[in-house]
Amino acid sequence: MASKQRPSVLYASDEIHDFSCSVCKDDNLNIEAKHFCGDCSKYYCDKCLTFHAKIHKHHVVLGCKDVDKWVGQGDALVTCNLHPPKVIELLCEDHNELCCHLCVPLNHRMCGSISLISDLVKGIYKMTDFKQLPAKVTKVTDRLNQVKEARKKNQNSLNTSGNVLADLNGSLQKDIDHCDLLHDQLKALLDTVQAQGKESSSYIGFKKCEDKMEEANRLLHEIENKQEATITFQPDTHAQQLLSDLKALANIHNDP
């Protein structure tokens, strides 16, 4: 889906990126971001990061290898996941889904209740659910940590059993990585929500936090209901039987 056309000849591409450089966007350029600065809450391409680094030498900058930690930060909080760089402005109450203006005709044409977020955010800071959000996120992230540590203990036990258990170890590592990812995403979202000063941004972050907690609870339910594999040592009795059948361990010959 092409992005909105800008009134500038400099806007040379309508290519969609997961994250676009914040500085280039201000100059009507569509350049993919490769870095995120947590102190500035802005995204940077390689070129713009060079100038940023000269001015802000002590800022914490995340690269592409930590892109999962960018979620919910900077412009991404209010950007539509399906149609970046469109801004989220609507809520489909039929699906409880955040939308931009492109989402509605494409995915919600038959829905009966589409509301403007600007109409929903009034008094959000007084809402009980909003006030309870930090406690709810902490509860979920604590459970993710507990499950992760339990999987690590199982993994350590497997490591003492040799490489034949590589498949089981891989399954445990997948669970550990998923718990880590959701933990970091939830913490990043919560930090961003608490730092917002606009009601609309806080509301969007609040809804995204709820969705991410639902995803985390599904993972926890899936992990906690997995049938645990029990590994026991069973000695091979063939050697014992062979030894019991032997009348002697060797024969002695006297050669002249």
PyMOL commands that set and color helices and strands:
alter all, ss='L'
color gray80, all
select helices_A, chain A and resi 22-26+46-55+64-70+74-78+103-107+117-120+124-126+128-131+133-159+163-195+199-224+238-245
alter helices_A, ss='H'
color red, helices_A
select strands_A, chain A and resi 35-37+42-44+61-62+90-92+97-99+114-116
alter strands_A, ss='S'
color yellow, strands_A
deselect
rebuild
show_as cartoon
